[in-house]
Amino acid sequence: MKIQVTEQGVIIPKEFFEGIEEIELRRENGWIALVPSQLSNKPRSLGLHPDAIEMSHDFGQPLPDEFWLGNLASVS
């Protein structure tokens, strides 16, 4: 089995991950490791961490041009 390297990244054949539903990318000692994630059969529950995330008051506002142009230093 061959892995193809392109300018956009690495193409890994799907056969390499046969039977694996989810993988995790880890950086270890200068290498990138692909590790199968351990999926849980337990259903997810809502509301386990109430108030853990707070939405910004301006969340729905348009982003400034500096954001889109890559000049994030001037965005406060």
Rosetta constraint file for C-alpha pairs under 8 A:
AtomPair CA 1 CA 13 HARMONIC 7.83 0.50
AtomPair CA 1 CA 16 HARMONIC 7.94 0.50
AtomPair CA 2 CA 12 HARMONIC 7.67 0.50
AtomPair CA 2 CA 13 HARMONIC 7.67 0.50
AtomPair CA 3 CA 10 HARMONIC 7.00 0.50
AtomPair CA 3 CA 11 HARMONIC 5.93 0.50
AtomPair CA 3 CA 12 HARMONIC 5.12 0.50
AtomPair CA 3 CA 13 HARMONIC 6.90 0.50
AtomPair CA 4 CA 10 HARMONIC 5.76 0.50
AtomPair CA 4 CA 11 HARMONIC 5.03 0.50
AtomPair CA 4 CA 12 HARMONIC 6.68 0.50
AtomPair CA 5 CA 9 HARMONIC 5.97 0.50
AtomPair CA 5 CA 10 HARMONIC 4.48 0.50
AtomPair CA 5 CA 11 HARMONIC 6.21 0.50
AtomPair CA 6 CA 10 HARMONIC 5.94 0.50
AtomPair CA 6 CA 11 HARMONIC 7.43 0.50
AtomPair CA 12 CA 16 HARMONIC 7.06 0.50
AtomPair CA 13 CA 17 HARMONIC 7.81 0.50
AtomPair CA 14 CA 18 HARMONIC 6.63 0.50
AtomPair CA 17 CA 21 HARMONIC 7.87 0.50
AtomPair CA 20 CA 36 HARMONIC 6.63 0.50
AtomPair CA 22 CA 36 HARMONIC 6.08 0.50
AtomPair CA 22 CA 37 HARMONIC 5.50 0.50
AtomPair CA 22 CA 38 HARMONIC 7.98 0.50
AtomPair CA 22 CA 39 HARMONIC 7.67 0.50
AtomPair CA 23 CA 34 HARMONIC 6.31 0.50
AtomPair CA 23 CA 35 HARMONIC 5.44 0.50
AtomPair CA 23 CA 36 HARMONIC 4.30 0.50
AtomPair CA 23 CA 37 HARMONIC 5.05 0.50
AtomPair CA 24 CA 34 HARMONIC 5.75 0.50
AtomPair CA 24 CA 35 HARMONIC 5.07 0.50
AtomPair CA 24 CA 36 HARMONIC 6.08 0.50
AtomPair CA 24 CA 37 HARMONIC 5.90 0.50
AtomPair CA 25 CA 32 HARMONIC 6.64 0.50
AtomPair CA 25 CA 33 HARMONIC 5.70 0.50
AtomPair CA 25 CA 34 HARMONIC 4.89 0.50
AtomPair CA 25 CA 35 HARMONIC 6.37 0.50
AtomPair CA 26 CA 32 HARMONIC 5.58 0.50
AtomPair CA 26 CA 33 HARMONIC 5.02 0.50
AtomPair CA 26 CA 34 HARMONIC 6.51 0.50
AtomPair CA 26 CA 35 HARMONIC 7.38 0.50
AtomPair CA 27 CA 31 HARMONIC 5.61 0.50
AtomPair CA 27 CA 32 HARMONIC 4.56 0.50
AtomPair CA 27 CA 33 HARMONIC 6.12 0.50
AtomPair CA 28 CA 32 HARMONIC 6.14 0.50
AtomPair CA 28 CA 33 HARMONIC 6.78 0.50
AtomPair CA 55 CA 59 HARMONIC 6.75 0.50
AtomPair CA 63 CA 67 HARMONIC 6.44 0.50
AtomPair CA 63 CA 68 HARMONIC 7.74 0.50
AtomPair CA 64 CA 68 HARMONIC 7.20 0.50
AtomPair CA 64 CA 75 HARMONIC 7.65 0.50
AtomPair CA 65 CA 69 HARMONIC 6.11 0.50
AtomPair CA 66 CA 70 HARMONIC 6.03 0.50
AtomPair CA 66 CA 71 HARMONIC 4.91 0.50
AtomPair CA 66 CA 72 HARMONIC 6.06 0.50
AtomPair CA 66 CA 74 HARMONIC 7.01 0.50
AtomPair CA 66 CA 75 HARMONIC 6.62 0.50
AtomPair CA 67 CA 71 HARMONIC 6.12 0.50
AtomPair CA 67 CA 72 HARMONIC 5.62 0.50
AtomPair CA 67 CA 75 HARMONIC 7.03 0.50
AtomPair CA 71 CA 75 HARMONIC 7.51 0.50
